[in-house]
Amino acid sequence: MRVLVTGGAGYIGSHTVLALLAAGHDAVIADDFSNSKRTVIPRIEELAGRAVPVHEVDLTDAAATEALFAAEQFDAVIHFAGFKAVGESVAKPALYYRNNLDSTLAVVEAMQRHGVHRLVFSSSATVYGEKAPVPYGEGWEFLEATNPYGQTKVIVERILTDVAAVTEGWKVALLRYFNPVGAHASGRIGEDPNGIPNNLMPFLSQVAVGRREKLTVFGDDYETADGTGERDYIHVVDLAAGHVAALEHLDAMTEPARAFNLGTGTGTSVLALLHAFERAVGRELPYVVGPRRAGDLAASYADPTRAREELGWTARLTIEDMCADTWRWQSANPEGFPDDEPATAPGA
Ligand code: WQD
């Protein structure tokens, strides 16, 4: 299938583009590069051994989004594009609702006008809120979020479910990610957050390359095995494979819209991840224990049964793989993607 990948220059998007191409699909990237560097594109093409069409577009601009769909023929859309920093969303809620909802609505309406009826949406386990029991099951109906970013995911799931219910032929997979980490085994692409990383793994890897002085562990008094927060870390390469599996399952879906957890089903604590990463790096990393971070849960991990049974997908890569691949990327690219790099011929 020819797939539009919105946000395809981003961390998960770029890995998913590679997985789509490897599975024999065609991919077209649409990105505004607000949270990614253009130099990821030649690296994607280098790894894929072929050119990848890219459209620089602000998807909140309905006219520009329509022009994109008029210029290309898509069989499906994988929609990653959106702002995703929890803390920033608390400080700038209007920006997050405007960007994440307007871009989704522009894409949805263009899909309807152009007869594109397959959609995979990048949702998040954050929609389970604070009351759902772990491990999280997709049947939990009281979706909520404690921050505007997470709330945009709840709202977009609702929008897509309502549109799919009344639009002929629509099939939508709502993929609820847990904690994506890791990098392509080549070390040529990986996570490269703007500014100070909010998330644990990129912060850890920046400590290891000397960009950050030390890790602060946000609390060690949780009701968990070692007192630190437990999360379901999933390798971004497994996550990308989950998107391909969901895409290829859409036509067989009996419901217009359906949620799927993409997680391992296993929780790993902050300290356990820290020590696993130290083993990958080959030395101890400096850390201090600080206060809990507002809004953090003690534990969050998936019941991954539905994706296994219905998508035929299971996470395969281990915490050790996640740490080794992250370290290979970060140590080869201490400053992340360069701001500019001569374009390499595809397959060079
Ligand atoms: C993981 C653990 C922290 C940083 C977030 C978003 C979620 C999703 C994934 C998009 C927690 C601890 C972290 C640090 C620490 N994003 N930690 N020191 O909060 O589980 O989820 O990213 O969809 O929506 O909420 O991920 O990596 O920030 O935290 O101790 O410097 O690491 O307390 O226990 P989180 P995280």
Boltz pocket constraint, residues with backbone or C-beta under 6 A from the ligand:
constraints:
  - pocket:
      binder: B
      contacts: [[A, 84], [A, 86], [A, 123], [A, 124], [A, 125], [A, 126], [A, 150], [A, 177], [A, 178], [A, 179], [A, 180], [A, 197], [A, 198], [A, 199], [A, 200], [A, 201], [A, 203], [A, 215], [A, 216], [A, 217], [A, 218], [A, 219], [A, 228], [A, 229], [A, 230], [A, 231], [A, 270], [A, 293], [A, 296], [A, 297], [A, 298], [A, 300]]
      max_distance: 6.0
